[in-house]
């Protein structure tokens, strides 16, 4: 995953937030917190993880599927952008 070096701090910050959310959920369960609050935290964790996954997939597509010299309107660039949009839409559901 060397190509994510330029996005490394952003990805690590996302993971730290996810860890914090999971730890909060763990504390809520340990304290016999209300089910609704635990479920709300769980869905927030899932959304955060989906965002992380989408970011890594997007970086992978841009780094490994698109030639560096390809113009903005090159077929492979347009296809890659379309795939990225599909991934984002899928993970939002």
N, C-alpha and C positions, 0 to 999 in steps of 0.2 A: 504494500500500500504506500510505496514511496511517493507516488504522485499526490497523495493527500497532504504532504508536508506543508504546502501553502495554505491549506484549510485546517491544519492540525489543531491550532488553538481554538478555532470555532467548534470543531467536533468535540474536543475535550471539554469545552464549556458546556456543550449540550449534554454530554455524558455525566458531568458533575451535577447538573440540574436534575437529570433523571435519577441519579443516585440519591439526591436529597429528597426527591418525591417518594422514592421507594422506602427510604428510611422513615419518612413521615408516616407512610402507610403502615409500616411495621410497628411504629410506636402506637398508632391508633388501634391496631389489632391487639397489641399487648395490653393496652389500657381499656379494652372492651368498648372501643368507640362505636358510634352509631353506624349501622350498615350503610346508610346512604352516604355518609361522609367518607367511609372507606371505599365505596364503589366510585364516588366522584374522584377520589385520589387515584384509583386504579385506572379510570378512563383518562385522566390527565397523563399518567405514566405511559399508557398505550399511545396516546397522541404524540407525546414527546419522542417515544421510540420510533414511531412511524416517520416523524420528521427527520430523525437521525438516519434511518434507513434510506429515505428519499434522497437525502444529501449525499450519502456515500454512493448510491446508485447513479445519481446525476454526475458526480465527479468521475465515476468509472466510465460512463458513456462518453463524456467529453474527452477523457484522456485516452481511451483505448479504442473508440469506435469512429472517431473523427480525425482525419489527417490534419496535422498542424497547419498546413498551407491552404486548407479548403476555404473557399470564400463563403460568405454568409448565405448565399443562395445556392450553394452546391447541394446536389441531391442528398448526399450523406449527412450534411449539416441539417437540412430540413427534416430528414427522417429521424435523426438523433433528437432534435427539438420536439418532434411529435411524440417520440417514445418517452422522453422526459415528462412531457405533459400528461401522458397516459399513466405513468408511474405515480405522479403527484395526485391525479384524480383517484386512482385506485386506493392509495394509502389514506385519502381523506374520508373514505367510506367506512 
